Amino acid sequence: MRIVRVGERDWEPVREIRLRALREDPGAFGVRPERENRFGPKHWQMRLRSSPTWLAISDVGDPVGVVTMISEPASPVDDRHLLGLWVAPEARRSGVGWTLVDTVCKAAVDEGARTLSLWVEDENAPAIDLFVRAGFVRTNERQRSPRDETRVEERYVRTIQ
């Protein structure tokens, strides 16, 4: 497995794995695959232009994981936000998630960030387990999911510098 940072021209494999994630784990992201399936190439290219994104590529060349990093609005300037982490079922429990988290941590440090944060829904126990084991701590900052008000999510933070 290898981790690659992708750019605008890599929009097709990013779209492929994102739609797969939405189909296979529909509750994890609060977004319906039908919505993102309608997005055209320009939308996917804009996403990749504005936010660093990495793919985990299997030994046979298939994308098996994805993660994005953003500067979240209203967050401190020295915080970066981990977004959209997903690992394909066949690659889970093999270190892909850990490697993607580490990749984002290193990129955030390179940008001068002191913390890395994320929001995770209360029901997503596997993600919470990964993030806590990776050094993220609960902040008790909670909110209704912006995409589904029936769900509650909590902000987790990891000090990286």
Residue frames as qw, qx, qy, qz and C-alpha x, y, z in Angstrom:
[[0.000, 0.889, 0.458, 0.000, 0.00, 0.00, 0.00],
 [0.403, 0.051, -0.005, 0.914, 1.11, 3.55, -0.69],
 [0.008, 0.807, 0.431, -0.403, -0.29, 6.96, 0.18],
 [0.384, 0.242, 0.349, 0.820, -0.43, 9.60, -2.54],
 [0.111, 0.567, 0.260, -0.774, -1.48, 13.21, -2.41],
 [0.408, 0.480, 0.689, 0.359, -3.88, 13.77, -5.27],
 [0.012, -0.318, 0.073, 0.945, -4.56, 16.83, -7.37],
 [0.532, 0.416, 0.079, -0.733, -7.20, 18.08, -9.77],
 [0.508, 0.364, -0.644, -0.441, -6.33, 15.64, -12.52],
 [0.153, 0.058, -0.971, 0.173, -6.91, 12.75, -10.08],
 [0.492, -0.065, 0.214, -0.841, -10.57, 13.59, -9.61],
 [0.748, 0.024, -0.493, -0.444, -11.87, 10.29, -11.02],
 [0.574, -0.044, -0.778, 0.252, -10.35, 7.92, -8.43],
 [0.039, -0.016, 0.520, -0.853, -11.31, 10.37, -5.67],
 [0.604, -0.011, -0.102, -0.791, -14.89, 10.43, -6.95],
 [0.702, 0.028, -0.687, -0.185, -14.85, 6.63, -7.21],
 [0.417, -0.063, -0.776, 0.469, -13.78, 6.04, -3.61],
 [0.200, -0.005, 0.339, -0.919, -15.95, 8.81, -2.20],
 [0.680, -0.022, -0.262, -0.685, -19.07, 7.40, -3.87],
 [0.659, -0.013, -0.751, 0.049, -18.11, 3.92, -2.72],
 [0.168, 0.010, -0.661, 0.732, -17.75, 5.22, 0.84],
 [0.418, 0.005, 0.142, -0.897, -21.17, 6.84, 0.68],
 [0.742, -0.001, -0.491, -0.456, -22.76, 3.65, -0.70],
 [0.668, -0.006, -0.720, 0.188, -21.10, 1.24, 1.73],
 [0.345, -0.321, -0.587, 0.658, -21.24, 3.39, 4.88],
 [0.006, 0.663, 0.428, 0.615, -24.17, 5.73, 4.22],
 [0.466, -0.833, -0.299, -0.024, -24.50, 6.84, 7.84],
 [0.708, -0.278, -0.081, 0.644, -20.86, 7.79, 8.29],
 [0.332, 0.049, 0.171, 0.926, -20.92, 11.06, 6.39],
 [0.164, 0.602, 0.476, -0.620, -24.45, 12.42, 6.59],
 [0.292, 0.503, -0.358, -0.731, -24.55, 12.77, 2.80],
 [0.835, 0.287, 0.426, -0.197, -26.48, 10.72, 0.28],
 [0.513, -0.151, 0.622, 0.572, -24.55, 9.18, -2.62],
 [0.397, 0.684, 0.570, 0.221, -27.23, 10.36, -5.05],
 [0.033, -0.974, -0.047, 0.218, -26.31, 13.97, -4.29],
 [0.297, -0.691, 0.508, 0.420, -22.59, 13.59, -4.91],
 [0.603, 0.177, 0.709, 0.320, -23.16, 11.28, -7.86],
 [0.371, 0.853, 0.361, 0.059, -24.59, 14.31, -9.70],
 [0.221, -0.849, 0.240, 0.417, -21.38, 16.33, -9.26],
 [0.768, 0.631, -0.036, 0.100, -19.45, 16.82, -12.47],
 [0.794, 0.145, -0.148, 0.571, -15.69, 16.88, -13.07],
 [0.147, 0.649, -0.116, 0.737, -15.38, 20.61, -12.34],
 [0.628, -0.679, 0.034, -0.379, -16.85, 20.15, -8.86],
 [0.941, -0.250, -0.026, 0.224, -14.47, 17.30, -8.01],
 [0.623, 0.387, -0.089, 0.674, -11.52, 19.26, -9.40],
 [0.154, -0.752, 0.086, -0.635, -12.49, 22.30, -7.30],
 [0.819, -0.562, 0.003, -0.118, -12.58, 20.13, -4.17],
 [0.895, -0.058, 0.000, 0.442, -9.09, 18.85, -4.88],
 [0.377, 0.602, -0.037, 0.703, -7.80, 22.30, -5.73],
 [0.284, -0.736, 0.091, -0.607, -9.03, 23.79, -2.46],
 [0.722, -0.540, 0.332, -0.278, -8.27, 20.98, 0.01],
 [0.137, 0.496, -0.856, -0.041, -5.28, 18.64, 0.28],
 [0.912, -0.029, 0.131, -0.388, -6.49, 15.07, -0.22],
 [0.037, -0.480, 0.873, 0.081, -4.68, 11.75, -0.03],
 [0.904, 0.065, -0.203, -0.370, -5.56, 8.30, -1.32],
 [0.521, -0.389, 0.760, -0.003, -4.36, 4.98, 0.00],
 [0.683, 0.448, -0.420, -0.395, -3.59, 2.82, -3.02],
 [0.915, -0.205, 0.339, -0.073, -3.47, -0.97, -2.73],
 [0.446, -0.414, 0.676, 0.417, -0.64, -3.06, -4.13],
 [0.456, 0.350, 0.740, 0.349, -2.79, -3.75, -7.21],
 [0.150, 0.136, 0.273, 0.940, -3.50, -0.05, -7.78],
 [0.265, -0.656, -0.616, -0.345, -7.01, 0.29, -6.36],
 [0.119, -0.488, 0.299, -0.811, -7.92, 3.17, -4.02],
 [0.570, -0.338, -0.744, 0.082, -8.71, 1.69, -0.58],
 [0.372, -0.634, -0.435, 0.520, -8.72, 4.81, 1.59],
 [0.215, 0.655, 0.202, 0.696, -9.18, 8.56, 1.43],
 [0.383, -0.672, -0.388, 0.502, -8.74, 11.57, 3.72],
 [0.257, 0.739, 0.169, 0.599, -8.85, 15.35, 3.32],
 [0.430, -0.400, -0.351, 0.729, -7.43, 18.23, 5.37],
 [0.093, 0.781, 0.322, 0.527, -8.97, 21.70, 5.57],
 [0.118, 0.038, -0.399, 0.909, -8.71, 24.89, 7.56],
 [0.126, -0.608, -0.783, -0.023, -12.12, 24.82, 9.19],
 [0.050, -0.648, -0.133, -0.748, -13.93, 28.15, 9.27],
 [0.503, -0.739, 0.036, -0.447, -13.94, 29.78, 12.72],
 [0.910, -0.288, -0.127, 0.269, -11.16, 27.50, 14.02],
 [0.377, -0.801, 0.251, 0.392, -7.84, 28.86, 15.27],
 [0.505, 0.767, -0.343, -0.196, -5.33, 29.65, 12.50],
 [0.042, 0.537, -0.841, 0.050, -2.94, 27.03, 13.90],
 [0.629, 0.053, 0.722, -0.286, -5.53, 24.24, 13.70],
 [0.338, 0.205, -0.697, -0.598, -6.13, 21.96, 10.73],
 [0.724, 0.036, 0.380, -0.574, -9.17, 19.77, 10.33],
 [0.104, -0.119, 0.956, 0.246, -9.23, 16.11, 9.29],
 [0.607, 0.308, 0.145, -0.718, -12.23, 15.40, 7.09],
 [0.807, 0.371, -0.190, -0.418, -13.79, 12.48, 5.25],
 [0.086, -0.448, 0.890, -0.004, -11.52, 9.66, 6.42],
 [0.904, 0.099, 0.139, -0.393, -12.71, 6.36, 5.00],
 [0.095, -0.425, 0.885, 0.165, -11.08, 2.95, 4.55],
 [0.702, 0.097, -0.506, -0.493, -12.55, 0.24, 2.36],
 [0.863, -0.356, 0.190, -0.304, -13.75, -2.84, 4.30],
 [0.958, 0.179, -0.130, 0.184, -11.15, -5.10, 2.68],
 [0.492, 0.504, -0.343, 0.622, -8.35, -2.82, 3.91],
 [0.479, -0.737, 0.121, -0.461, -9.57, -2.20, 7.46],
 [0.814, -0.531, 0.235, -0.005, -7.49, -3.34, 10.42],
 [0.869, 0.233, 0.074, 0.431, -4.36, -3.26, 8.24],
 [0.481, -0.423, -0.015, 0.768, -2.99, 0.15, 9.24],
 [0.269, 0.510, 0.445, 0.685, -4.49, 2.17, 6.40],
 [0.257, -0.889, -0.328, -0.192, -6.50, 4.42, 8.73],
 [0.616, -0.649, 0.022, 0.446, -3.47, 4.99, 10.96],
 [0.548, 0.008, 0.352, 0.758, -1.31, 5.84, 7.98],
 [0.108, 0.690, 0.427, 0.573, -3.84, 8.31, 6.59],
 [0.417, -0.886, -0.198, 0.033, -4.15, 10.03, 9.99],
 [0.647, -0.453, 0.169, 0.590, -0.34, 10.22, 10.28],
 [0.443, 0.342, 0.415, 0.717, -0.14, 11.68, 6.78],
 [0.091, -0.853, -0.325, -0.398, -2.56, 14.47, 7.66],
 [0.588, -0.759, -0.064, 0.273, -0.70, 15.13, 10.94],
 [0.621, -0.174, 0.271, 0.715, 2.59, 15.57, 9.07],
 [0.247, 0.551, 0.422, 0.676, 0.98, 17.83, 6.48],
 [0.305, -0.895, -0.288, -0.153, -0.61, 19.94, 9.22],
 [0.633, -0.593, 0.071, 0.492, 2.75, 20.30, 11.00],
 [0.523, 0.141, 0.376, 0.752, 4.33, 21.34, 7.68],
 [0.023, 0.716, 0.383, 0.583, 1.71, 24.11, 7.48],
 [0.093, 0.350, -0.404, 0.840, 2.58, 25.31, 10.98],
 [0.664, -0.485, -0.284, -0.493, -0.45, 23.87, 12.73],
 [0.097, -0.405, 0.747, -0.518, -0.28, 23.03, 16.42],
 [0.526, 0.086, 0.724, -0.437, -3.48, 21.00, 16.55],
 [0.250, -0.026, -0.786, -0.564, -5.47, 18.67, 14.34],
 [0.438, 0.116, 0.561, -0.693, -9.20, 18.44, 14.95],
 [0.235, -0.113, -0.826, -0.500, -12.18, 16.53, 13.62],
 [0.618, -0.077, 0.254, -0.740, -15.86, 15.98, 14.22],
 [0.245, 0.031, -0.956, -0.156, -17.17, 12.45, 14.68],
 [0.645, -0.335, -0.231, -0.647, -20.73, 11.30, 15.23],
 [0.513, -0.425, 0.595, -0.449, -21.48, 9.59, 18.53],
 [0.932, 0.101, 0.224, -0.265, -22.69, 6.44, 16.75],
 [0.714, 0.595, -0.363, 0.061, -19.45, 5.93, 14.84],
 [0.767, -0.592, 0.249, 0.013, -17.68, 3.77, 17.43],
 [0.882, 0.116, 0.153, 0.430, -14.99, 2.36, 15.09],
 [0.366, 0.723, -0.020, 0.585, -13.91, 5.87, 14.09],
 [0.425, -0.836, 0.162, -0.307, -13.93, 7.10, 17.69],
 [0.907, -0.335, 0.183, 0.180, -11.79, 4.10, 18.67],
 [0.737, 0.377, 0.088, 0.554, -9.25, 4.84, 15.92],
 [0.126, 0.811, -0.044, 0.570, -9.06, 8.55, 16.71],
 [0.608, -0.754, 0.169, -0.181, -8.71, 8.07, 20.48],
 [0.909, -0.181, 0.198, 0.319, -5.96, 5.47, 19.97],
 [0.599, 0.499, 0.111, 0.616, -4.28, 7.94, 17.56],
 [0.402, -0.131, -0.297, 0.856, -4.08, 10.56, 20.32],
 [0.189, -0.472, -0.272, -0.817, -7.22, 12.63, 19.78],
 [0.099, -0.231, -0.748, 0.614, -9.06, 13.75, 22.91],
 [0.056, -0.725, -0.664, -0.174, -12.69, 14.65, 23.45],
 [0.137, 0.233, -0.103, 0.957, -13.45, 18.33, 23.81],
 [0.046, 0.518, 0.748, -0.412, -17.06, 17.99, 24.98],
 [0.245, 0.394, -0.155, -0.872, -17.85, 20.47, 22.21],
 [0.333, 0.286, 0.895, 0.076, -20.95, 18.95, 20.69],
 [0.332, 0.333, -0.134, -0.872, -23.31, 19.91, 17.92],
 [0.770, 0.389, 0.442, -0.247, -26.07, 18.53, 15.80],
 [0.552, 0.024, 0.600, 0.578, -24.73, 17.21, 12.54],
 [0.156, 0.447, -0.139, -0.870, -24.98, 19.97, 9.94],
 [0.309, 0.124, -0.720, -0.609, -26.33, 17.48, 7.41],
 [0.562, -0.345, -0.717, -0.227, -28.65, 15.48, 9.69],
 [0.238, -0.549, 0.301, -0.742, -30.03, 17.20, 12.76],
 [0.891, -0.343, -0.116, -0.275, -31.09, 13.90, 14.29],
 [0.875, 0.028, -0.265, 0.404, -27.42, 13.04, 14.82],
 [0.337, -0.928, 0.154, 0.024, -24.96, 14.50, 17.31],
 [0.797, 0.354, -0.231, 0.431, -21.25, 14.82, 16.77],
 [0.545, -0.801, 0.038, 0.246, -18.36, 15.79, 19.00],
 [0.401, 0.833, -0.345, 0.166, -15.13, 17.62, 18.24],
 [0.889, -0.328, 0.067, 0.311, -11.90, 15.78, 19.01],
 [0.207, 0.930, -0.297, 0.070, -8.45, 17.42, 19.03],
 [0.911, -0.122, -0.011, 0.394, -4.88, 16.17, 18.89],
 [0.151, -0.915, 0.273, 0.255, -1.89, 18.34, 19.76],
 [0.900, 0.362, 0.070, 0.231, 0.72, 17.83, 17.03],
 [0.489, 0.553, -0.263, 0.621, 3.43, 20.37, 17.96]]
